[in-house]
Amino acid sequence: MDGSQMSLSKPVEINVKKNNGITERFSYEKLLKSLVMVEVPFFESDKIIADVVSQLHEGITTKEIKKIVYENLEDIDNEIANKYLATAQLKVHTSRDTIEPFDLSKIANTLVEETGASQETAFKIASDVWKELKKLNVEYLTAPMIREMVNSKLIEYGLEDIRSNYTRLGIPVYNITSLIENGNRDNANMVHNPETIHKHVADEALKQYALLKMLPPHLADAHMSGDIHIHDLEFFAGRPLNCMQHDIRAFIRYGLKVDGTGDHTSVAGAPNHMETLMNHTGEIMLAAQQNMSGGQAMTLWNVFVAPFARGRTYEEIKQSVQMLVYNLNMAYAARGSQVPFTSMGLEFGVPKFLQDVTAYGPKGQVVGTYGDFEEETRLIQRAFTETLLQGDKDGKPHLFPNTIYTLRKETLNSEYEEDIRLVHELSAKYGSSYFVNMFPKYRGNMANYMGCRTCLQDTWTGDWEQDCLRTGNLAYVTLNFPRIGYQSKDEDQVFEYLDEYMDLAVETLMLRREQGLKCLNDYHILPFLDQDVDGEPYYRIDNSTLSFGYVGLNEMLLALFGEGIENPDANKFGVKCLEYVNERANQLKDDTGLRWSVIQTPAESTAYRFATLDKKQFGDKAIVQGSADASYYTNSSHVPVDTQGSLIDKIKIEEKYHSLTPGGHIFHAFMGESYSDPDSLMSLTNKIAKKSDIGFWAYSSALSFCLKCKTLMKGLNNSCPTCGETEDVEWYDRITGYVQQVGRAKSASGGWNAGKRQELIDRRRFEN
């Protein structure tokens, strides 16, 4: 045995510094094992270890040792050297939060498994990546880094189909930092907190997944370029169904399983008390919100709940209703730490078509017909309105539920005048109530609205239950009308572009419906919606609407004629365009047997997004509202918010479009100080209901609230007249379809995006 071998038999008292900063004693056995693992002959291993020992010094790093070993192996066998480099030197931080040796075969195997690539192609790509990695002076790799290198090779070889399936989805470090520090303003219903940060990070990955995996390239391009807007992309894969109109009677009769199965949560039987039913109402909304991308609504609610109020004092009824309202505004547990987006449809009395319908009461028992509970129906409505009118403890408005009052020929009279006036007190104070007009000829017995404006009417099959309950708007896609105006040379070309844009929307909506069916029936990830009620799924997907939305009719007309929607001749062409879209929807009903519709898009972010994209693409040709830094398009077929026309002029222009948008619409009456009088609003309500075709509207009031002294003020005030506060003054107004905080008066922060905030400033308030 020579001298070098003799020295190895003695312990080497040298400390080695590992990559994590921790030191350990040099181990002959550990080094030998790493060489044996890559099949280095024993006599060669002995020589290499001797060379390492000869260069040892206190504090030597593992990286230095590995370099010595690799250089020795290169002189012996290049293939073994590469194998050692991959297993001993190159370590991978995996997506499973582990550190593993680099393994070329794993790249090849994932390519085959994830993309369907051939073995030959997979190993060719993997080998090329390995050649590139050997050139890098790094010890640790990450899975995303390797995947990016693989994708680069796939592009180099023209293998785009394989690359699109192999792409890793995620969000840049900078964007996450920005979310943590600044939040996101796409949804005004969300505050800045840890849950919203998690939601936005997940949303970004799921949006990328939808664009890369769920949608063919031409549809993804149409969305990203701004021809169309595909709403709720983050929910396309897992929660493709939008909003829903619930039937509380199903839960009155059979009880509640909030997970849809009862396997993972407690199961409640049919409620016996009004307080229990109030709790169930909130839980139903919250549970369904977990399965859907949009708002949750209940219509005829006070009628269906009325049997539970029998024998109760008004104080007891109001206490129960207060519990529900506070629960809906304090259930801070919906997606991304929001309260659930809820709407409640209330009646002033029992509608004629419900008078003889079987009524269900405590324990799900039959208790007569709903016509027997007229008094209780009215008391519940009054209690609900009074609760909203009182606001919360600090005097702020309850932002949810969106409370929708139905005006019928049998109730808009002197018998109900006191109750109707109370609702107008609510409108005058907070501007939060909505009105459904059942007077127009295009109405049947039912028209129930969900969230911002989506609507179901009993004109699909003629059966009000099938058409309006346990279903909703499945999805809608918005068409960029101004862009059609910029591109069209004449009126005929407008309809050609409409056809092309609608084709894109139809293809998208059919894909979304197909995904909805898979989520319900194949993947079983929407158990609340899929639970059995009387032998069928609770959610009736076949009765849900697929809708064409649109933004910027006014700007399209300006681009075509130099005059907007307020010009009678231009407006005639606008009506013609919407009639054309409706013809397509009706043809699709015949062709597919599905429920196609047209909706005035809420466009909380879409009007801002379209305008921003079009300014970049069309430059000065783009006709936008707002300012250079905060531009937007006029919402759907609305009159511009800064119109100089009268309120009556606005009604006459916009009413023409409500019968042409059966999937949902709204008339915004932005009211000034003089309309703080409930009687003035009541007079206006009578005129709108009886003399117009406006189907759905709200009186919107700008509010300011001093967080310091809890003073509520009308208008957008920069300071509090009570205490003089200038910093902590919060603004409120209706963003698109619901009242929400704008943010601090003297701050650009808040939940509204730049375009919506500019629109708020531009809004003209109507006075007497």
URHU-V347714 format. One line per field, one symbol per residue. phi: phi as a letter, one per 30 degrees, with the letter a starting at -180 (. if undefined). burial: + if it has 16 or more other ideal C-beta (glycine too) atoms within 10 Angstrom, else -. Layout:
phi = ???
burial = ???
This chain:
phi = .ddddddddcecdbcccdddjdcbdebedddddddddcidedddddddddddddcdadiecddddddddddddddcadddddddeddccdccdddcibcbddbeddddddddddbiddedddddddddddddddddcbcccceddddddddddddecicddddddcecclbdeeddeddddbibcdbddcccaedddeddddeddddddddccdcdeddddddddjdbbcdhedcedcbdcdcbcdcddddddcibbdcibidbbdccdedcbdddddddedddedddddcbccdcbbchdddddeedcdicdddddddddeedddddcbddbdeiicdddbbbcccdadeedcecdeccbeiiddbjbdddbdddedddedddddddddidedjddddbddccccccddcdbddceddddddddddddcicdcbcccdeddccdbaccbidaebbbdcdcjcddddbbhalddabbccddedddddddadddedddeddddedddddddddddddddddccdhcbdddcddbhibdedcddcdccbdcabieeddddddbibcdddeddddddddddddddddddddeddciccdabbdeehecddddedddddddchdddcbcicdcbcacddhcddedcecddddddddddddcddcbddkaacccdccedcdceddddddeedddcbbcdcaabccbdbbbdddciccbdiccdbcddcieccccccbaddbbbdaddkdecbddkdcddddddeedddccdcd
burial = ---------------++--------+----++-++--+-+---+++-+++-++--+---+-+-+++-+++-++---+--++++++++++++++--------+-+-+++-++---+-+---++++++-+++--+-------+-+-+++-+++-++----+--++--++---+-------+---+++-++++-+--+++-+++-++-++++++--++---++-++--+++++++++++++++++++++++++++++++++-+-------+-++--+-++++++++++++++++++++++++++++++++++--+----+++++++++-+++-+--++++++++++++++++++--+--+-++++-+--+--++++--++++++++++++++++----+++++++++++++--++---+--++-++++++++++++++++++---+-++++++++++++++++---++-++++++++++++++++++++++-----+--++-+++-++++++-+++-++--++-----++++++-+---+++++-++++++++++++++++++---++++--++-+++-++-+++-++--+-----++++++++++++++++++++++--+---+++++---++++++++++++-+---+--++++++++++++++++++++++---+--+-+++-++--++--+++++++++++++++----++++-++-++----+---+++++++++++++++++----+++++++++++--++++--
